[in-house]
Amino acid sequence: MTDSDLCFLSAVELAGRIRSGDLSAREAMEAHLRRIEAVNPAVNAIITLAADTALAQARAADERQARGEPLPVLHGLPVAHKDLEETAGIRTTFGSPIFRDYIPPTSSLVVERLQAAGAITIGKTNTPEFGAGSQTFNPIFGATRNPYDLGRTCGGSSGGAAAALAAGMIPLADGSDMGGSLRNPASFCNVAGFRPSPGRVPTWPNRMAWSPLGVNGPMARSVADLALMMQAIAGPDDRSPIGIEELASRFAAPLDRDFRGVRIAWTAGLGLPFEPEVLAVTERQRTTFESLGCIVEAAEPVMDEADRIFKGLRAWHFEVSLRDAYASMKDQLKDTIIWNIEQGQRLTAADLGRLELDRTNLYHRVRKFLTRYDFFVLPTVQVLPFDVTVPYPASIAGAPMATYIDWMKSCYYISTLGLPALSVPAGFSVGGLPVGLQIVGRHHDDFGVLQLGHAFEAATGFGRARPALAPAVR
């Protein structure tokens, strides 16, 4: 087996081969490190590499296996962490010059759980400054490029994670999602990204521990791999007051399910502008759900106030999270972050109260909509991957974008609901650019969303495609 073949194995199969002794953890790690050496200079997805410690930990994992010790669920699998996640002993910059040389003494909860489950940290993945925006570039490491077209963006803010997965540099990656940061780059890079229900994957450290707006979650090349990773990172923790009590073992159950008679609302796009090619690709997949036995009807919830709710709560989150940096190092923050913080500063108690009332009303309206439908689906992103030198699209299908996040409404409208949402590969544009489909489920039906995504993935096979990287980096 070549390095390329090994590095494009699913995480489930790779874990099985290591566990069976067919492949050692050291051999798997060495293959992925060679893949990173060959591909990463062109893609720029892994921005801090921990090769020596990763190899040492892989050897230690093999020794534990040789001694017959119990093997955790992710035993021997390489994993990379988004550069927003504090990782003990490894530089964590948050994409900001302020933290250019910061080495945390402790790890975030998601990193702790992945390492405790036997995954081996190979490095950190690129992210925009403080995760702001869905185009991955920052003043420290520059831009991450899309493996399917090196002149295009990989999306963001978990863009480095998605690009590294798509290029075969890692089998699993963590990410985070406030306005689409797990789903957008998954769509752009032809991988799977899952935004769990708030509290399903506890978040710590977190200055806004009660907020459901931002979540941690998994990214992988298949839905089965997402479920494997959820077995490691889901489950309650007393550091997260909104943690869901259901155990992570829920995600070890079979993903196969009979979807005959399951009702799906085929959502045209919530009244938002979309590039015609995006709609053309996703519209072809309606028959895929019908082939699974689903009852598919054209219907969508009314979400007119979602834009104002999300932007207001997001501004409040930025003000609370970054007020110290704004007060002492404003000159080192990018202009869009300053804009977000200052928006948050202008919010009054009455403004916040109205936002919460409106969010509650919106949730109940969509909850009632989902008493008729088990799921609703829509395109993940409103545009195709765009030029990597463009910070964000200025317009979509002739409609101007007022801010740097407006083009992400198809994702962040869903964030306001706190419902589980999955982006799965749905096909390619005429020019070969990936397009994702977003599956949204009922309150806390995370596993059901993964089951439907798994069935869709098996019926289409788009996630098995490999990117056509330039010959020098294949």
N, C-alpha and C positions, 0 to 999 in steps of 0.2 A: 504494500500500500504506500503510495506517495504521500508526502507531507500534505499536499493539497487535498487528496482524498480523505486523509485522516482528519484534517482540520475542518472539513465540511460534514463530518459525521454529526448526527444529532447528539445533544447532550445525553439523552437517554441511552443511545447506543454506545457512546463513548464511555459513560459510567459503567454500563454493563460489561464492556470489554475489559476495563480496568479491574472491576470486581471479580471477573472470572479468571484473571491472570493472563488473558490473551495479550494484554498490553499493560505496561507498567505506568504508574503516574509520572515517573521521570521521562519515559519515552513520549508520553502525551505532551508534557510540558516542553520538552525540547523541540518537538515538531511545531508547536504553536509559537515558540520563540523564534524559530527559523522563519515561519510565516510572517511574523511581525517584522523581522529584519528585511524581508523581501518586499513587503507590501506597504508598510506604514509610512515610509518616506514620501510616497505619492499621496496617501490618503490623509495622514496626520490625525489619526483617531486616538491612538495611545500616546499620551503626552508625558507621562512619567512611567518608566519601566522599572520593575523590581525583579530583574532577571535572576540575580544571585540568590536572593532570599526565596524566590519562587522555586528554584531548582533544589535548594536545601530542603524546603518543605515538601517537595515532591519525593525526594529520597526518604525523608522521615515517614511519609505516608506509605511508601512501599515497605519500609521496615515494620511498621505497625501491621500491615496486612500479612507480612511473612510470619509475624508472631501469632497470627490468628486472632488479633483483637477485633472487636465489633467494628464494622465499617459504617460511618454515617452516610446519609442519603446522597451527598454530593462528593463523596470520597474521590480525591485525586483530580477533580475537574478544575481547569484554569478558569478564573473569573476576573473581570476588571470592574473597578468601581468608578462611578461618575465623580468628577472632581469637585462636586458639591458635598460629597460624603467624607467626613473626617475619617482618616485611616491612620492608625497609630504607627509612627515611625516612617511614614511615607508622605512626601510633600503633598499638600492639599491646598490649592490656590483659590478655589471658587472662581477661577477665571479672572481674578482681579489683581492688579499690581499691588494693592494693599497687602495681599497675602502671598506675594511671589515666592517667599522662602519659608512659609509656615509649615512646620512639621508637628502634627497634633500628638499629644501624649496618649490619647485614647481614641477609640473608634466609635463611629455611629452605630446605632442598633442594627441596621441592615447589614453592615460590614461584620459586626460581631456574629450575627446569626449565620451568615454565609460561611465564615471561617469555622464556626463551631460545627457546621454541617459537613465539613471536610473539603470545601472548595478552597483553592489555593490562589491567593492574590497575585496576579501577574503585573498589575499596574493600574493607572488611572486613565479615564477617558475624558476627552475634551468637552467643554461646555461653554456657552456664552457667559459673559460676566454676571455672576450671581444668578445664573440661570434665566436671565431676562431676555426673552425673545426666542423665536423658533428658527433662528439661523445661527449655527455654531461657529462663532469666531470671537476672539478676545485679543487684547494687546500683548499678552504674554506668549501665546502659542500660535496665534494666527487662526486660519480657517481650516475646518475639517471638510474634506471633499467627498462627494458621493461616489462610491465604488462603481455604480452603473454608468456614470458620466463624470469624469474628474473635473469638468468645468462647471458642475452644478453643486448646489448645497445638499448636504445630508439632512437638513432640517435641524430641529433642536427642541428643547435644550439638551436632551439626552442624545445629541447628534453623534458624539464620539462613540458612544455605546452602540448605536445602530450601525454606524459605518464599520466598526470593528467586527461586529457579528456578520454583516453582509460580506465582508472581505475574508472571512475565515480566520480571523486573528484570535477569536475567543468563541467558546460555545455558549456562554451565559454572561449576562451583564445586568447590573442593577441600574435603575434610573429613577427619576422623580417626575411628577406631573402636577402642575397647577392648571395651566391652560391648554395642555395638549402635549407636554414634553416627553411623554412615553409613546403617544400615538402618532404624532406628526412625523418624527424621524423614522418610526417603523414603516409608515406609509411610503416615505421618500426612499427608503433603502430596502424595501421588499423583505422585511422581517416582521416579527410579531411583537407588539407592545401592549401591555395590559395595565390599565388604570384600575386598581381594585377599589372596592368600597372604602371610604375613609375609616381608618382604624383596623382594617383587615391586616395590613402590614404596619405595625406601629412605627411612628417616627420619633426619633430622639437622637441628638438634642433638637429641641424645637421651641422657639420663643413663644409660639402661638399654639400651645399643645391642644387647645380645645377647638381649633379651627379645622373644618373638614375640607378646606379648599385645596391644599397641597397634599399629595400622597407619595409614598414610595411604592415601587412595583418592579416586576421583572421584564426583561427583554430577552428574546431568543429567536432562533430560526424556525421554531415550530411551536404549536400550542401545547403539545405534550411536554416540551421542554419548559414552557412557562409553568405548567402544573408541577413539574418536578421541582423547579425553583421555589414555587409557592410552599411546597412541603417544608422548606428550610426557613422562609422568611415570614410566613403568616403566623398568627396566633397572638394571644394577649400578652401584654407586658405592663407592669404597674407604672412605668415611666410615661405611658401614653394613656391619659384618662378617657379617650374615646375608643380604646382598643376593643375589638370584637372578641367575645369569649370563645367562639368556635375554634377547635384545635386545627393545627396545620395539617393533620393527618387526613382531613376532609379531602385534600387535593391529591391523595394517593389512590382514590377510588377510580374505577375505569371511566375514561372519557366517552366511550362509545354510548350512544343513546338513540332510541327510536324517536325521530322528530315528526312522524306522521300525525297530522292534526294540530301541530303546534302553530299558533297564529303569529305572524310577523307583519308589522307595519312597515311597508316600503316607503321610506321617507325621501321625498324629492330633494330636500335640502333646506328645510326650515325657512324658506323664503330668502335664502342667501344667494349671492352670485357665485357661480362656479365656472371654471374654464370648461368649454364644451367637451374637450377630450377626457376630462375627469368623469363627467357624467356619462359619456359614451362607454367608457370602460366599466363603470360600476353598474350601469343599466343592464348590461349583458348578463350580470350575475343574478338577476332576479330569477331566471329559470333554474339556476343551481339550487336555490332554496326550495323551489317547487319540486325539483327532482328528488329532494330529501323527504318529500311528503308534507312540507309546510304549507299552510294556507297563507298566501301572501296577498296583502291588500294595500292599495295606495292610501296612506293615512299618515298624519304627523301631528304631534302635539303643538299647541300654540305656545311659543316661547318669546313673545315680543319683548318682555322686560329683562330677558337673560343678559343682554349686552350691558345694560346699565348696572345690574346686580354684580356681574363679574368684575367690571372695571372698577366699581366702587370698593368692593371687598379686596380686590387685588391691590389697589392703591393703599388701603389701610394696612394690608399685610406688609407691603414694602416699607411704609413709614415705621411700623413697629420693629421690623426685622433689621433695618439699616439706619435707624435714626442716629446711632453713635457714629457710624462712618460718615454720615452726612454732616454731622456737627463738627467733626474734627478733620476730615479728609475729603471734603466735597470735591476738591480739585482733581482727585484721583478717580472719581466716578464718571461713567459715561453719561451723556446727556439724557438718554432715555430713562435711565434709572433715577436721575435727579428729578425729571419730570414726574415719574411715578411717585416718588417720595413726597414731592410738593403737592401733588394731588391729594395724597393721604393727609397731609397737614391741614388742608382746607376742609376736610370732612368734619361736620358737627355731630354731636350726640343724636340730634334729630335725624341727620342724614343716615347714620349707621342704623338707627332704629327702623327707618323706612326700608333700608336695604334688607334687613333681616325679615321684616314683615312680608316684603315682596318675594323674598326667596322662599319663605314658608308657603305662601300662596301658590307659587310656581311649582314647588315640589308636589303639593297635593293635586294640582291640576294634572300633572304628568302621571302621578300615581293612579289617578282615576282612569286616565288614558290607558295605562298598562293593566287595568283589570280586564280589558278586552283583548289586549295583545300581550304575548309572552315576552317579546323583544321588539325593538325597532332598529332599523339599519339605515345608514346613510354613508356617503363618501367621508373618509376620514379628513381629508384636506381639500380645500377649495381650488388649489392650484397644483400643477405639476412641479417637480423640483426645478428651481430657477437658478439663474447665474450666481455662482458662488461669490462674486464680487458685489452683488446687490444686497444691501442690508435687509430689505423686505419689499414685497410687491407694492407698488404705488397704486395699482388698480387691478380689478378682476373683472373680466368681461365688460369693460367700459365703466365699471363702478369704482369711484375713487376710494382709497383706504385712508381714513382720517388719522390713524395712528399706526405705530409699528406692530401692533398686535391685531389689528382689525381683520387681517386675512386669515386669522385662526379661529373665527367664530364657530365654525363647524365642530371644533373640539371644545372650545371653552364654554359654549352654551351648555354642553353636557356636564362640564365640571360643576356648574352651579347646582346641579341636581343631586350630587353625591351618589350617583348610580354607577355600578361597574360598567366599564366600557373597554372594548378590545379592538385593536386595529390588526387586520389580517391582510396578507397580499391578495389582491383582486385582479391583477393583470397588468398589462403594460400599454403605454401610449404607442402611437404609430412609430415614434422615434425611439422606443425601447425604454422609456422611463417608468418606474414603478408607480402603481396607484393602489391605495389601500381602501378597504371597506371597514366601517366602524359598526360594531355590534354592541347595542346598549341593552342592559337587562334590568329586571325589577330590583327593588331595594334588597341588597345583600345577596342577590342571586349570582355571586361571582362564579361559582362552579358551573352553573347553567350557561353562562356566557362563554366560558371556556369549552364546554361541550359542543355548543353550536359552532364556535369557531373551529373546533377540531373536525367536525363533520364537513363544514364548508371547505376547509383546507384539504381534506382527503378527496373531496369531489373535484377540486380544481388543480391542485398540484403546483400552483404558482410559487409557493414558498420554497420549492426545491430548485428553482433557477439560481444559477451562479452569475455574478457580475462579470462583464467582459472588460476586465482591467487591461490597461496597456500591456503589450507583450512583455515589456521589461519587468513587470511586477506580477506576472501570473504565477 
